[in-house]
């Protein structure tokens, strides 16, 4: 299981995204960023966020 904490990306947000793969986490993170923070994740941002994904 992979996990990403929204606060690790720089938002003051308690959101935690978990999925089986990094790809799924990135997809869910992009959806969360758009819905919760009105931020569109670019490919460059996704590459940076990928480094923040950890094993749960």
Steps between C-alpha positions, in 0.01 A plus 500: 500500500628847408410817690527874446420764761367821351689705761828355364422666167470837676130539568350562844279197450447176696437304178663159466495311171558126494505257211672185381736676259679832454301557182170464683619731780600764244162474325312535830731782611433693180126457552528611864716801407243613245194449720637611838761759402401609147848402380565319173791261532742537210740226389787687671303519824413131476869414467577695819203353686605147401808537723275566800307173471593249770421142593206480738 
